[in-house]
Amino acid sequence: MTETTAAPTIGAQAAGGTPPPKKETEQERQDRIRAVLEQHRREQCRVLAMCNQKGGVGKTTTTIQLAGTLAEYGRRVLVLDGDPQRNATTGFRVRPPGPNDLTQAKVVLDALDPLPLIRETNVPGIYVLPASIDMSGLSTALRDTGTGLRLYRIMVDKLRPFFDDILFDQRPALDMDTDSQLVACDGAIIMTDVDEWSMEGLKMQLAQQSRAMRRAERDDFDVIGLIIGRVQKPMGKFDAEVYKLLQSHPRVRCLGEIPVRAADLKEARNKGLPVTHYKKTARTDTAEFFRGIAVNAGLVKAA
C-alpha cells in the first residue's frame, strides 16, 4: 500500500480552514457607504467654512479636532478638504484620489454626484471628502465657467441630506475657489494666532466674505467667531496687546484659545485620529480646549 501525503495548508486555511476574505472592490465600497448614509438621512445640516486667508494658523488642526468633538456627541460629520495640499485628507489617514480617479475638482466642475468621493475614517461618525492635486488649477477653471461662484454650492447641497455637520477646510487664499466654497457654507469659524500679520489676515478674510456674499446676493452668512491658536504664555508686551485685541474684536467674538500642545496633537495625528479620540481613557486638557470651543460656538450643548 502506497502512503500519500497531503500538501501543506498555508495561512488562513491552515489556521481555521477558511480562505482569506475577499478584498472589497471600489464599487462595493461606494455602495456600502451610500447605503449607510441613505439609511439615516438628516433633516438639517450645518455647513461651516474653517478659514483664514493667512496660512499656518491652525485651520486644518482645528477642523480635525472639532470634527472629533462633534462625533463624540453622536453627530455625523463630513470633513470637506478644500485645499490641494490635502492635509485634512491625510490627517485622517485617507488616501487622496489618484490621477485616474474621480476627484473633487471634476465633481464640482461637472456637477456630478459627490457621494462616490466619500471616505470613511477610523472614527465612527466622521467621513472625509478628500482633496486632490488637480484642485491647484480649480480657481482658473471655476472662473472660466462664468458661474463658478455657485458651483460648490451645487455639490454641497447634494451632501446636506446625509450629514449633521460639514466642516469645510479651506486653503489660505483669496480666490475664486475659496469664494465659491464660502458661498456654499452657512457660516464660518475663523482661525488666527497672536501675530500682527494674522490680524491683517482676519481683516482680509472678513472683507472676502462680505464681497462673496454680495456677489451671491446673500445676507444670511453667519460668522460664528474666531479661535486663537498656538497661544504661548507668558507673552511679550506687543503680543499681549495683539492677544487683547483678538479677545475683544469688535466684529467677531472670540470662541476660545488653544495653547501650544504639540505632543498630544502630533501623536493623535500620527494615528489618524482627533485628539478627542486618542487615548480615550485619559481626558487630556488639549481635548478639553476643543470641547469648550464647540460649546462656545453653539455647535453642541455642554454635557
Number of C-alpha atoms within 10 A of each C-alpha: 3 4 4 6 6 5 6 7 10 10 11 12 12 11 10 8 11 10 12 9 7 6 7 10 9 10 9 11 15 16 14 13 17 15 11 11 17 12 10 12 13 15 10 12 18 15 24 25 26 24 28 30 25 23 15 16 23 21 26 25 20 21 25 25 25 24 26 26 26 23 20 17 14 12 18 22 26 25 25 25 25 28 24 21 15 21 20 27 30 18 20 26 18 20 14 20 17 11 10 6 11 15 22 26 23 15 19 21 18 11 15 15 13 18 18 18 18 19 21 17 17 15 16 14 20 25 24 23 25 26 27 24 18 15 20 15 12 22 18 14 16 21 15 10 11 9 11 22 24 18 21 25 19 16 22 19 13 14 18 19 16 23 23 21 23 27 24 29 29 25 23 19 18 16 15 18 27 27 24 23 24 28 25 24 22 17 20 23 25 26 27 27 25 23 17 13 12 22 19 12 21 22 14 16 20 17 12 20 21 15 13 19 18 12 12 15 10 11 9 9 17 13 18 19 20 27 26 22 21 18 16 13 10 8 12 9 9 11 18 15 15 16 20 11 13 23 18 11 14 8 10 18 16 20 20 19 20 20 15 14 14 10 10 17 19 15 15 19 20 13 14 21 23 28 28 27 20 20 13 9 7 10 13 14 14 19 23 15 15 24 23 18 23 21 16 17 18 12 17 16 12 11 6
